Amino acid sequence: MVVRKTMSAEIKDSPIRREPSKSQQEFATNAFDVKIGELYGNHPNLNAMLNFLENSNSIDYKAGCDSGLLVIDAMLSLEGNIQDWYFQNYMLQLH
């Protein structure tokens, strides 16, 4: 019985299942926005990527792939709790 209660408590307290607070979500989102802005600003293919994002009929697949990779790079470049909060919020939005 004690083992079951302990396991249940661990699952409920798991950072994967816990929802970040609104301030944590905002802080993580702001940090992500700063990172993605830096990555976009420094990318040599910036104009093509912006055109791809603004034009839904664009067939510049390299620009689309570059944009997706920048989003992943920005997510992975976040550190510590900020990264945890951002991923938790991201996963909750997928559900």
Secondary structure as UniProt FT lines:
FT   HELIX           2..13
FT   TURN            15..17
FT   HELIX           22..42
FT   TURN            44..45
FT   HELIX           46..54
FT   TURN            56..57
FT   HELIX           61..77
FT   HELIX           80..94
//
